């Protein structure tokens, strides 16, 4: 089996070298793209922090005290999953 995979790899690389396909040049990173990434990253982080602060303010218990001081693993897992869900929603809103 290993020999067959090796020969397929050799044949594929030989075939790829003989094909003369036009190659598209990828644009270099320019300042506009870098600034867009930085702005959207900062915006996503700020929204995540604000959402945690709002949820902590609305929730009847002190979330940070429960997780950090009392080592409440169940609450840490629930709020971790909730923050992951919020992060997915923010990412989908930024991308789409």
Secondary structure, DSSP 4 states (H G I P E B T S, - for coil): -HHHHHHHHHHHHHHHHH--PPPPPPPPP-HHHHHHHHHHHHHHHHHHHHHHHHHHHHSSS-HHIIIIIS--HHHHHHHHHHHHHHHHHHHHHHH-
